[in-house]
Amino acid sequence: MFESLSERLERSFKILKGEGKITEVNVADALKDVRKALIAADVNYKVAKTFIDSVKQKAMGMNVLTAVRPKEMMIKVVHDELAILMGGEAQPINLQGRPAIILMSGLQGSGKTTMSGKLAYMLKKDKKQHKPLLVACDVYRPAAIDQLKVLGDQLEVPVYSEEGNKNPVEIALNAVQHAKAKGNDIVIVDTAGRLAVDEEMMDEIENLKKSLNPSETLFVVDAMTGQDAVNTAKEFNERIDFDGVVLTKLDGDTRGGAALSIRTVVDKPIKFVGIGEKMDALNVFHPQRMADRILGMGDVVSLVERAQQAIDEKEAEELERKLRKNKFDFEDFLNQIQTIKKMGNIKDLVSMIPGVGKAVKDVDIDDNAFKSVEAIIRSMTPKERKEPSLLANQSRKIRIAKGSGTTIQEVNRLIKQFDDMRKMMKQMNAMDKKGMMGKMKAMRQMQQMQQNGPKI
């Protein structure tokens, strides 16, 4: 995400490379390029101008330490201003009320139904163990109710609908009573997509909000539509005064215009971002972390959070025990691959590591990158997985290659890589006094210190 903007900003900062001090002239030159980068990223012109003026004022007003180069100082100022531009800190969703009611709104095709499912899944997984209810209030699109029911079955989240009833306000109010009776503490109302120019449909969403008095009204918009997303958000906000924005398809947004403009133009926070098609591909929006990623600094905190969600602590302790005894086998390796896959898109995960995002931007990292490795391991017998030394036998390798649809060379390569990895782990284990669990605890402490916004 934001690859185009990141590249342009990087070129802008090169103007200051080698400069001994900050001057009005070299700052003006650098910021001229930054402004062009923002405009090219489809950032609102007024937002870009205000941003540049603020950066210039702060850059010229800073006392630059001799140890800090002008380029690094400018990156720091731009980073801080980007974070402020996008909202400063993560904004929690309001879940007050029993049940709490979340009203989803947005254009046709913006992804409200899918986003309703993703939000229900996120809330269900939360430590507070919420019991969400999805409500089908899109009475116009023929497949909308069926789509929500399919998502509900997939996520094991109940869906409330009324066959034949074409009154969304009535359906929503009945759903709230149903939630109270069934013990659902959150009601997520999926509504029909509508155009801001469609007066009748806009009246309908207004009536829904007035009747439900929701705890939270979210506006769902496609990030890839750039400035159009901002303009649409402004029009919707004037009619329904929503509480926050959900940006979908942020993983495909190379420019970043919507994310950088929407907070300033509508004065409402971005609360969530969709970063993929899977049901767990929804993140709380953290402006500071997003500024890190735009400027190529990675996002270690988010990476740690994803790891914590995917890794079971008991399994981690068992893995540590095996590593200490040098008992790590192909069965463990296969389990670790499954854990990594749970964490999300592989390229996105790699880009969170500081300094790596730039290196992999042109590299095609397929989500099926582990497919052949999994096939090879699954073609081994249980005994072979537990005792890798058995694979020194050539006939076993030939059988595994045929069973996995790969070549003997690929099987040999995997076995060698696995042996090298075990040797490296053994060396690390010898040097490690605290152990892996100690490191995991340290990572958690680091995450808690760096966390800049409350969780749901």
C-alpha positions in Angstrom: 0.0 0.0 0.0 1.1 3.6 -0.6 4.0 2.4 -2.8 3.7 5.3 -5.2 3.6 7.9 -2.5 6.4 6.3 -0.6 8.7 6.4 -3.6 7.9 10.0 -4.4 8.5 11.1 -0.8 11.8 9.2 -0.8 13.0 11.1 -3.9 11.9 14.4 -2.3 14.1 13.8 0.8 17.2 13.1 -1.5 17.4 16.9 -2.1 18.6 17.3 1.5 21.1 14.5 1.3 24.6 15.8 1.9 23.3 19.2 3.1 25.2 20.5 6.2 22.3 22.5 7.6 18.7 23.4 7.2 18.1 26.6 5.2 14.9 28.2 3.9 16.1 27.5 0.3 16.8 23.7 0.7 13.7 23.2 2.8 11.6 25.0 0.1 13.1 22.8 -2.6 12.4 19.6 -0.7 8.9 20.6 0.2 8.1 21.6 -3.4 8.7 17.9 -4.3 6.8 16.7 -1.2 3.8 18.8 -2.3 4.0 17.3 -5.8 4.1 13.9 -4.3 0.9 14.6 -2.3 -0.9 16.0 -5.3 0.1 13.0 -7.4 -1.2 10.8 -4.6 -4.6 12.4 -5.1 -4.5 14.3 -1.8 -6.9 17.2 -1.6 -5.1 20.4 -2.8 -6.0 22.5 0.2 -5.0 19.6 2.6 -1.6 19.3 0.8 -1.0 23.1 1.0 -1.9 23.2 4.7 0.4 20.2 5.3 3.3 21.8 3.5 2.9 25.1 5.3 2.9 23.3 8.7 6.0 21.2 7.9 7.9 24.2 6.7 7.0 26.2 9.8 8.1 23.4 12.1 11.3 22.6 10.1 12.5 26.2 10.2 11.6 26.6 13.8 13.6 23.6 15.0 17.0 23.8 16.6 18.9 21.1 14.7 21.4 19.2 16.6 24.8 18.7 15.0 24.3 15.0 15.2 21.1 15.1 13.2 21.3 15.6 9.4 18.8 17.8 7.6 17.4 14.8 5.7 16.7 12.8 8.9 15.2 15.9 10.6 12.9 16.5 7.6 11.7 12.9 7.6 10.9 13.2 11.3 8.9 16.4 10.8 7.0 14.9 7.8 6.3 11.7 9.7 4.8 13.5 12.7 2.7 15.7 10.4 1.5 12.8 8.4 0.3 11.1 11.7 -1.5 14.3 12.7 -3.0 14.6 9.3 -4.5 11.1 9.6 -5.9 11.7 13.0 -3.0 11.5 15.5 -4.1 8.4 17.5 -6.3 5.4 16.9 -10.0 6.1 17.7 -11.9 3.3 19.5 -15.3 2.3 18.3 -18.2 3.2 20.6 -19.9 0.1 22.0 -22.0 1.8 24.7 -25.6 0.5 25.0 -27.2 -2.9 25.5 -27.1 -3.8 22.8 -24.7 -1.5 21.1 -25.9 -0.6 17.6 -23.5 -0.1 14.7 -25.1 1.3 11.5 -23.1 0.7 8.3 -23.6 3.2 5.5 -21.9 4.0 2.1 -22.1 3.9 -1.6 -23.2 1.0 -3.8 -20.4 -1.4 -4.2 -18.3 0.0 -1.4 -18.2 -3.4 0.4 -20.6 -2.7 3.3 -21.9 -6.3 3.5 -18.4 -7.9 3.6 -17.2 -5.2 6.0 -20.1 -5.9 8.3 -19.0 -9.5 8.4 -15.4 -8.6 9.0 -16.4 -6.3 11.9 -18.6 -9.0 13.4 -15.7 -11.4 13.2 -13.3 -8.9 14.8 -15.7 -8.2 17.7 -16.4 -11.9 18.2 -12.7 -12.6 18.6 -12.2 -9.7 21.0 -11.1 -10.6 24.6 -14.5 -9.3 25.8 -16.1 -12.2 23.9 -18.8 -10.1 22.3 -21.9 -11.8 20.8 -22.7 -9.8 17.6 -25.8 -10.0 15.5 -25.8 -9.2 11.8 -28.9 -7.5 10.5 -29.9 -7.6 6.8 -31.5 -4.3 5.9 -30.5 -4.1 2.2 -34.0 -4.9 0.9 -33.2 -3.8 -2.7 -30.2 -5.9 -3.9 -31.5 -9.4 -4.6 -28.5 -11.3 -3.3 -27.7 -9.0 -0.4 -29.5 -11.0 2.3 -28.2 -14.3 1.0 -24.6 -12.9 1.0 -25.0 -11.8 4.6 -26.4 -15.2 5.6 -23.5 -17.0 3.9 -21.0 -14.8 5.8 -22.9 -15.4 9.0 -22.7 -19.2 8.6 -19.0 -18.9 7.7 -18.2 -16.8 10.8 -20.8 -18.6 13.1 -22.5 -15.2 13.7 -26.3 -15.1 13.7 -28.1 -13.1 11.0 -31.5 -11.5 11.4 -33.7 -11.0 8.3 -37.4 -10.7 7.5 -38.6 -12.3 4.3 -41.0 -10.1 2.4 -40.6 -7.0 4.6 -39.3 -4.1 2.5 -39.2 -1.6 5.4 -35.5 -1.4 6.7 -36.4 0.7 9.7 -39.0 -1.8 10.9 -36.6 -4.7 10.3 -33.8 -3.0 12.2 -36.0 -2.1 15.2 -37.3 -5.7 15.3 -33.7 -7.0 15.2 -32.8 -4.9 18.2 -35.6 -6.5 20.2 -34.5 -9.9 18.9 -30.9 -9.2 20.1 -32.1 -8.3 23.6 -34.1 -11.5 23.8 -31.2 -13.7 22.6 -28.4 -12.0 24.6 -26.5 -10.4 21.6 -24.6 -7.4 23.0 -23.8 -5.8 19.5 -26.1 -5.3 16.5 -24.5 -4.6 13.2 -27.0 -3.2 10.7 -26.0 -3.7 7.0 -27.9 -1.2 4.8 -28.4 -0.8 1.1 -25.8 1.1 -0.9 -27.0 4.5 -2.0 -25.8 7.6 -4.0 -25.6 10.9 -2.3 -27.7 12.4 -5.1 -30.5 9.9 -4.5 -32.8 11.9 -2.2 -35.2 9.1 -1.4 -32.4 6.7 -0.4 -30.6 9.4 1.6 -33.9 10.0 3.5 -34.0 6.3 4.3 -30.6 6.2 5.9 -31.4 9.3 7.9 -34.6 7.7 9.1 -32.7 4.6 10.1 -30.3 6.6 12.2 -33.0 8.6 13.9 -35.0 5.5 14.7 -32.1 3.4 15.9 -30.1 6.1 17.7 -27.0 3.9 17.0 -23.9 3.9 19.3 -21.8 4.2 16.1 -22.5 5.1 12.5 -19.7 4.1 10.1 -19.2 5.2 6.6 -17.7 2.5 4.3 -15.7 3.8 1.3 -13.3 2.3 -1.3 -9.8 3.8 -0.6 -8.8 3.3 -4.3 -11.3 5.9 -5.5 -9.1 8.6 -4.0 -10.5 12.1 -4.1 -13.9 10.8 -5.0 -14.0 8.9 -1.7 -13.3 12.1 0.1 -16.0 14.0 -1.7 -18.6 11.3 -1.2 -17.7 11.1 2.5 -18.3 14.9 2.8 -21.7 14.6 1.2 -22.8 11.7 3.4 -21.5 13.4 6.5 -23.6 16.4 5.9 -26.7 14.2 5.8 -26.1 11.6 8.5 -23.2 13.0 10.6 -21.4 9.6 10.8 -18.9 8.8 13.6 -16.1 7.3 11.7 -14.8 6.0 8.3 -13.9 2.5 7.2 -11.5 2.4 4.2 -11.8 -0.8 2.2 -9.1 -2.0 -0.3 -6.3 -0.1 1.4 -3.9 -2.9 0.5 -4.4 -2.0 -3.2 -4.1 1.8 -2.7 -0.7 2.8 -4.0 -1.4 6.5 -3.8 -3.0 7.2 -0.4 -5.2 10.2 -1.3 -8.2 9.1 0.6 -6.4 8.1 3.8 -4.4 11.4 3.9 -7.4 13.7 3.1 -10.5 12.3 4.6 -9.7 13.1 8.2 -9.2 16.8 7.5 -12.0 17.3 5.0 -14.8 15.7 7.1 -13.2 16.0 10.5 -14.1 12.4 11.3 -11.6 9.7 12.1 -10.7 6.7 10.1 -11.5 3.8 12.5 -10.9 0.7 10.4 -9.1 -0.3 7.2 -9.7 -3.4 5.1 -6.5 -4.9 3.8 -7.6 -8.0 1.9 -10.4 -10.3 1.0 -10.3 -12.7 4.0 -12.6 -12.2 6.9 -9.7 -11.4 9.3 -8.3 -8.8 6.9 -9.6 -5.8 9.0 -7.4 -3.6 11.1 -7.9 -0.8 13.6 -6.4 2.3 11.9 -3.3 3.6 13.7 -2.1 6.9 12.1 1.4 6.7 13.7 1.9 3.2 12.3 0.6 4.2 8.9 3.0 7.2 8.8 5.8 4.7 9.6 4.9 2.5 6.7 4.5 5.4 4.2 8.0 6.5 5.1 9.5 3.0 4.8 10.0 2.5 8.6 8.0 -0.7 8.8 5.4 -1.5 11.4 6.8 -3.8 14.1 4.0 -3.2 16.6 1.3 -4.4 14.2 3.5 -7.4 13.3 3.9 -8.4 17.0 0.1 -8.0 17.4 -0.6 -10.3 14.5 1.9 -12.9 15.8 0.2 -12.8 19.2 -3.2 -13.5 17.7 -1.9 -16.4 15.6 0.5 -18.0 18.1 -0.9 -20.1 21.0 1.2 -19.6 24.1 1.1 -23.3 25.1 2.2 -24.3 21.6 5.0 -21.7 21.8 6.2 -23.2 25.1 6.2 -26.7 23.6 8.1 -25.4 20.5 10.7 -23.8 22.8 11.1 -27.1 24.7 11.7 -29.0 21.4 14.2 -26.4 20.2 16.1 -26.7 23.4 16.4 -30.4 23.0 17.0 -30.1 19.2 13.8 -32.1 18.5 12.3 -29.7 16.0 11.0 -31.8 13.1 9.0 -31.5 9.9 5.7 -31.8 11.7 6.7 -28.7 13.8 7.8 -27.0 10.6 4.4 -27.6 8.9 2.7 -26.2 12.0 4.8 -23.0 11.8 3.9 -22.5 8.2 0.2 -22.7 9.1 0.8 -20.1 11.9 2.4 -17.7 9.4 -0.4 -18.2 7.0 -2.9 -17.2 9.7 -1.1 -13.9 10.1 -2.2 -12.6 6.7 -0.8 -11.7 3.3 2.9 -12.7 3.2 4.1 -9.6 1.3 2.3 -7.4 3.7 3.8 -9.1 6.7 7.3 -8.8 5.2 6.8 -5.1 4.5 6.2 -4.5 8.2 9.8 -5.3 9.0 11.8 -2.0 9.0 13.9 -1.6 5.9 12.5 -4.7 4.1 9.4 -3.0 2.5 11.5 -1.2 -0.1 13.5 -4.3 -0.9 10.4 -6.4 -1.7 8.2 -3.8 -3.4 8.9 -5.2 -6.9 9.1 -8.8 -5.7 6.1 -11.0 -6.4 5.5 -12.9 -3.1 2.6 -15.2 -3.7 0.3 -16.3 -0.9 0.8 -19.8 -2.3 4.6 -19.5 -1.7 4.5 -22.4 0.8 2.3 -24.6 -1.4 5.1 -26.9 -2.7 6.8 -27.1 0.7 3.5 -28.2 2.3 3.0 -30.7 -0.5 6.4 -32.2 0.1 6.0 -32.5 3.9 2.5 -33.9 3.6 3.9 -36.6 1.2 6.2 -37.8 4.0 5.1 -40.6 6.3 4.4 -39.6 10.0 7.6 -41.4 10.9 9.7 -39.4 8.3 8.3 -36.1 9.6 9.2 -37.1 13.2 12.7 -38.5 12.2 14.2 -36.3 9.4 17.3 -38.4 9.5 15.4 -41.1 7.6 15.3 -38.9 4.6 18.9 -39.6 3.8 17.5 -42.6 1.9 17.3 -41.9 -1.8 14.2 -44.1 -2.5 12.3 -42.2 0.2 13.1 -38.9 -1.5 12.0 -40.3 -4.9 8.7 -41.5 -3.4 8.1 -38.1 -1.7 8.8 -36.2 -5.0 6.3 -38.3 -6.9 3.7 -38.0 -4.2 4.0 -34.2 -4.0 4.2 -33.5 -7.7 7.7 -32.0 -7.3 11.2 -32.9 -8.4 13.9 -34.8 -6.5 15.9 -31.5 -6.6 13.1 -29.6 -4.8 12.9 -32.3 -2.1 16.7 -32.2 -1.6 16.6 -28.4 -1.4 13.9 -28.4 1.3 15.8 -31.1 3.3 19.0 -29.1 3.1 17.3 -25.8 4.1 15.6 -27.6 7.0 18.9 -29.0 8.2 20.5 -25.6 7.9 17.7 -24.0 9.9 18.0 -26.7 12.6 21.7 -25.9 12.9 21.1 -22.2 13.1 18.4 -22.8 15.8 20.8 -24.9 17.8 23.4 -22.2 17.7 20.9 -19.5 18.7 19.7 -21.8 21.5 23.2 -22.2 22.8 23.6 -18.4 23.0 20.0 -17.8 24.3 19.9 -17.6 28.1 16.4 -16.2 28.5 14.8 -18.5 26.0 12.1 -17.8 23.4 9.4 -17.2 25.9 11.5 -14.5 27.5 11.8 -12.8 24.1 8.0 -13.1 23.5 7.4 -11.4 26.9 9.8 -8.7 26.0 8.0 -8.2 22.7 4.7 -7.9 24.5 6.2 -5.2 26.9 7.5 -3.3 23.9 4.1 -3.5 22.2 2.4 -2.2 25.4 4.8 0.7 25.6 4.5 1.6 21.9 0.8 1.1 21.7 -0.7 4.5 20.7 -4.4 3.7 20.7 -6.9 1.7 22.7 -8.1 -1.6 21.4 -11.8 -2.4 20.9 
